[in-house]
């Protein structure tokens, strides 16, 4: 039963990402704006964001461009290329 719920959640998350993700736009951190609050870390589904030296860092290999971090950042320190 628990496995079915997990699979359903993963399927819905994948669908959400496919529908709402912006293809080709990689989020990046404006280091001067980031205060290291960690809100972005909490919402990242792939754990692509870490706080290093008091600032968020995004691992492009793990990032799936879901933009949750961009939408969550109170300080607008995470932006997209476009």
C-alpha positions in Angstrom: 0.0 0.0 0.0 2.8 2.4 0.9 4.6 1.6 -2.3 1.5 2.4 -4.4 1.2 5.8 -2.7 4.9 6.6 -3.3 4.6 5.6 -7.0 1.5 7.7 -7.4 3.2 10.7 -5.8 6.2 10.3 -8.1 4.0 10.0 -11.2 2.1 13.1 -10.3 5.3 15.0 -9.6 6.7 13.9 -12.9 3.6 15.0 -14.7 3.7 18.4 -12.9 7.3 18.9 -13.9 6.6 18.0 -17.5 3.6 20.4 -17.7 5.1 23.4 -15.8 8.8 23.1 -16.3 10.3 25.7 -18.6 12.6 23.9 -21.1 16.0 25.3 -21.4 15.9 27.7 -18.5 18.4 26.8 -15.9 18.0 28.5 -12.5 21.1 30.1 -11.1 21.9 32.0 -7.8 22.7 35.7 -7.7 25.3 35.3 -4.9 25.0 38.9 -3.8 21.3 38.6 -3.2 21.2 35.2 -1.5 21.1 35.2 2.3 21.4 31.5 2.8 17.9 31.0 4.4 17.6 27.5 2.9 14.0 27.8 1.7 15.1 26.7 -1.7 16.8 23.6 -0.3 13.5 22.5 1.4 11.5 22.6 -1.9 14.0 21.1 -4.3 12.7 17.6 -5.2 16.1 16.3 -6.4 18.3 17.8 -3.6 20.2 19.8 -6.2 20.6 22.8 -3.9 22.9 23.1 -1.0 24.0 26.0 1.2 27.8 26.5 1.0 29.6 29.4 2.7 26.2 30.9 3.6 24.9 31.0 0.0 22.7 28.6 -2.1 24.5 26.5 -4.8 22.6 24.6 -7.5 24.1 21.4 -8.9 23.2 21.5 -12.7 23.6 17.8 -12.9 20.9 17.2 -10.4 18.6 20.1 -11.3 15.5 19.2 -13.3 14.5 22.8 -14.0 11.2 22.5 -12.0 11.6 26.2 -10.9 10.3 25.5 -7.4 13.4 27.3 -6.0 12.8 30.3 -8.2 9.1 30.5 -7.1 10.1 30.0 -3.4 13.0 32.4 -3.0 11.8 35.3 -0.9 14.9 37.4 -1.8 14.6 36.7 -5.6 18.2 35.5 -5.5 17.4 32.5 -7.7 16.8 33.4 -11.3 16.5 31.9 -14.7 18.8 32.5 -17.7 16.1 34.1 -19.8 
